[in-house]
Amino acid sequence: MLIFGLRHRSSRSACRVTISRLPEQLPTQMELEQRVRAVERRERQLDQALAALASQREQLAAIQAEYERRREGLLERTREVEAERRRLRAERAEVVAHGLSQNHALH
């Protein structure tokens, strides 16, 4: 059996119904328009914030790419310097060995 849109349950079980209170006064057309304008203003602010974040993301990506490019350049330069150092050490060892052989030959 339906009573006022609610299904009737057996008398043994209790049923609670919550009814939202209606505002004492409905907002006026002017108040609704003000709310709509406030919501639209906030949406514009959020759109601007999203655009700013997207721009910052692009800048960060560009900075990261530049960082990686420079990092690779530094790694390459480090390899070049280490190769040059190995070459100089080998050359110095040859010079010392040659000098020792000449000194040993003189004695």
C-alpha positions as semicolon CSV with decimal commas, in nm:
position;residue;x (nm);y (nm);z (nm)
1;M;0,000;0,000;0,000
2;L;0,133;0,346;-0,086
3;I;0,079;0,636;0,146
4;F;0,188;0,979;0,028
5;G;0,437;0,829;-0,214
6;L;0,602;0,608;0,048
7;R;0,575;0,235;0,047
8;H;0,408;0,106;0,358
9;R;0,613;-0,147;0,551
10;S;0,499;-0,387;0,809
11;S;0,420;-0,236;1,145
12;R;0,715;-0,417;1,304
13;S;0,993;-0,226;1,124
14;A;1,047;0,142;1,181
15;C;1,103;0,365;0,882
16;R;1,262;0,710;0,894
17;V;1,198;0,968;0,633
18;T;1,413;1,278;0,607
19;I;1,253;1,577;0,448
20;S;1,477;1,861;0,344
21;R;1,365;2,193;0,471
22;L;1,269;2,436;0,204
23;P;1,427;2,776;0,228
24;E;1,202;3,021;0,399
25;Q;1,236;3,246;0,100
26;L;1,326;3,149;-0,253
27;P;1,608;3,353;-0,407
28;T;1,499;3,638;-0,625
29;Q;1,579;3,657;-0,994
30;M;1,841;3,922;-0,915
31;E;2,007;3,698;-0,654
32;L;2,012;3,407;-0,898
33;E;2,168;3,628;-1,165
34;Q;2,432;3,744;-0,914
35;R;2,513;3,383;-0,829
36;V;2,540;3,294;-1,196
37;R;2,775;3,589;-1,256
38;A;2,985;3,486;-0,954
39;V;3,006;3,128;-1,084
40;E;3,098;3,250;-1,433
41;R;3,365;3,481;-1,287
42;R;3,511;3,190;-1,088
43;E;3,508;2,971;-1,402
44;R;3,704;3,240;-1,588
45;Q;3,954;3,257;-1,300
46;L;3,995;2,880;-1,307
47;D;4,035;2,882;-1,686
48;Q;4,308;3,144;-1,650
49;A;4,477;2,938;-1,377
50;L;4,465;2,629;-1,601
51;A;4,615;2,825;-1,890
52;A;4,892;2,953;-1,662
53;L;4,965;2,599;-1,544
54;A;4,980;2,473;-1,901
55;S;5,223;2,752;-1,988
56;Q;5,439;2,668;-1,686
57;R;5,437;2,300;-1,787
58;E;5,559;2,397;-2,135
59;Q;5,832;2,617;-1,987
60;L;5,939;2,339;-1,753
61;A;5,955;2,093;-2,044
62;A;6,173;2,339;-2,238
63;I;6,400;2,389;-1,936
64;Q;6,428;2,012;-1,886
65;A;6,518;1,964;-2,253
66;E;6,786;2,236;-2,228
67;Y;6,919;2,077;-1,908
68;E;6,944;1,737;-2,077
69;R;7,117;1,891;-2,381
70;R;7,374;2,064;-2,159
71;R;7,417;1,754;-1,946
72;E;7,494;1,545;-2,254
73;G;7,742;1,811;-2,365
74;L;7,915;1,801;-2,027
75;L;7,930;1,422;-2,034
76;E;8,087;1,433;-2,382
77;R;8,338;1,697;-2,269
78;T;8,424;1,485;-1,963
79;R;8,495;1,186;-2,189
80;E;8,718;1,407;-2,409
81;V;8,912;1,543;-2,110
82;E;8,959;1,195;-1,962
83;A;9,084;1,062;-2,298
84;E;9,328;1,355;-2,326
85;R;9,450;1,292;-1,970
86;R;9,508;0,922;-2,046
87;R;9,698;1,019;-2,362
88;L;9,916;1,268;-2,171
89;R;9,989;1,016;-1,896
90;A;10,088;0,757;-2,156
91;E;10,310;1,013;-2,331
92;R;10,470;1,113;-2,001
93;A;10,534;0,749;-1,916
94;E;10,705;0,705;-2,254
95;V;10,920;1,014;-2,196
96;V;11,018;0,897;-1,849
97;A;11,088;0,548;-1,977
98;H;11,297;0,689;-2,263
99;G;11,485;0,915;-2,020
100;L;11,555;0,625;-1,788
101;S;11,679;0,410;-2,075
102;Q;11,913;0,688;-2,188
103;N;12,044;0,744;-1,834
104;H;12,089;0,372;-1,792
105;A;12,275;0,354;-2,125
106;L;12,514;0,634;-2,012
107;H;12,615;0,446;-1,703
